[in-house]
Amino acid sequence: PLPELLPALTARGVLLEPGQMCMVVAAPNGGKSMLALWYSITAGVTTMYFSADTDRRTTLYRAASIKTQIPFNDIKDMIGTSGQDIIDDAVSDITNSGIQFDFNPRVTMREMDLQLQAYIEVYGVAPKLVVLDNLLNCENDAGDFNGLVEIIGDLHSLSRELDCALMVLHHVNESTSKPEYPASRASIRGKVAQYPEQILSLAMLPEQGQMRIALVKHRHATPSPDASDYETIFVDPTRMTFHNTQSDMKAAATRREWE
């Protein structure tokens, strides 16, 4: 398996495995992109990140904040100043570690395949992790529901062919869920829960510095389809960073003070 997301999730059986798909679902602003980008940068594995939902500049600020632990707004203010070198070094470190991005807002399966072929040409191997942010930005000739089912099936095949872990971000129906709690599996938009081996449902509580994560599907562990059984992890949204416990988050703040 790839490195763990967080120990609290590992205890629930959540591990990203080569050849398998993990779907991450939430309402808009539910923390999907933040979690996926944070994991991509901190996991230390080769990654192809299709950032169709988030633009290049925002992703740059977030990635630099995760890498340097400088607050997101401070990173924005450093652009074009003497602090630009810090950002450039962070971006260089990210790229040199084998993480590449594509920012096409309406990506197709063919374009994804071409980008992955280019990745293999440059690095000599397929990436261990592929992220699609998000499913609704992936175009298909079929209609809404049929198109989503076809795309998710193609993505599942892609993970098998490349033997990579595939993380797909997707939305839930807001009318059937409460923003402060993870949405149930039945609330997934288009009900495309057939293919992923595991599905994580998120709910962000930024004022409390928390995220609630429910395992609503898992083929090899006990899921909570109604999302009533969830783990609470801790988030520093200013630095786009996740922590397993509140004490871990406080310890990180103490380290920054000493540094």
C-alpha positions, -999 to +999 in steps of 0.1 A: +000+000+000+009+036-003+018+056+029-011+060+052-034+091+051-036+093+088-033+068+116-070+072+127-080+062+092-055+034+089-072+019+121-104+019+101-088+000+072-082+029+050-051+024+028-045+034-008-036+003-027-021+000-062-047-010-087-075+003-066-097+034-066-105+055-035-133+080-040-135+111-017-168+128-016-181+160+001-203+190-005-186+220-021-159+235+002-159+203+021-122+199+020-118+173-008-092+192-027-073+203+004-070+167+017-060+153-018-033+179-023-020+176+012-017+139+008-001+141-026+026+164-014+033+147+020+030+111+009+064+111-009+052+090-039+053+098-076+020+115-085+000+128-115-025+153-102-054+163-126-065+196-110-095+204-132-116+220-104-089+242-089-069+267-109-031+268-113-026+298-091-047+286-061-030+252-063+004+269-063-004+288-032-018+258-014+011+235-024+037+261-013+018+265+020+018+228+026+055+224+017+068+254+037+041+255+065+038+293+058+002+304+060-017+305+027-024+342+027+012+349+035+023+328+005+000+350-017+016+381-003+051+368-010+046+364-048+067+390-066+087+400-035+120+389-020+101+359-006+095+346-041+127+324-038+111+305-009+081+297-031+102+288-061+123+264-040+092+248-026+077+243-061+110+229-073+111+204-045+076+193-052+083+188-089+116+170-083+099+146-060+079+133-090+046+153-087+032+167-119+000+187-124-025+191-153-049+221-151-073+214-180-107+224-166-126+200-189-103+169-190-112+138-210-101+102-206-080+105-237-062+136-224-056+119-191-041+089-210-018+111-230-006+130-199+001+097-182+020+084-212+041+116-211+047+111-174+060+075-181+082+089-209+098+114-185+101+093-154+104+058-168+076+045-146+039+051-141+030+074-111+021+055-080-008+079-073-032+095-097-056+122-085-087+134-104-101+167-089-130+162-097-152+137-115-177+162-127-149+180-146-142+149-167-160+151-200-178+123-218-202+121-247-229+104-228-255+121-206-250+131-169-256+097-151-246+074-179-215+096-185-204+094-149-208+056-148-188+052-179-160+075-168-157+059-133-155+025-150-128+038-173-109+052-144-111+019-125-096+001-155-069+028-157-059+021-121-056-017-129-036-011-161-011+013-145-011-006-111-015+028-094-037+041-066-064+063-080-080+090-059-112+105-074-129+135-059-166+138-063-197+158-050-227+148-030-263+159-033-264+189-009-302+186-005-298+152+012-269+160+035-260+183+064-228+203+059-215+196+094-217+158+090-204+134+063-229+125+037-242+090+033-233+067+004-268+072-010-261+109-012-233+106-037-242+125-069-251+101-097-249+072-072-216+061-088-205+039-059-202+007-078-165+007-088-144+023-060-130-002-035-134+024-008-153+057-004-145+084+022-172+110+029-159+143+044-174+172+063-153+202+072-157+223+104-132+251+098-141+271+128-133+242+151-103+231+130-118+197+124-128+174+097-152+145+101-145+115+078-168+085+074-159+053+056-191+047+037-178+019+015-150-006+018-146-040+003-123-053+030-134-035+061-166-026+080-181+005+064-208+029+077-230+035+046-251+061+064-219+079+076-231+079+112-198+063+123-170+088+116-135+097+127-126+133+136-093+146+125-078+180+130-070+206+103-049+238+102-067+254+072-043+283+071-015+259+062-036+234+044-024+207+068-040+177+085-032+162+119-043+129+135-051+144+169-054+178+185-022+172+204-004+166+171-017+199+158-005+217+190+029+200+188+033+212+152+025+248+163+051+245+191+077+233+167+071+263+144+076+286+174+109+271+182+121+272+146 
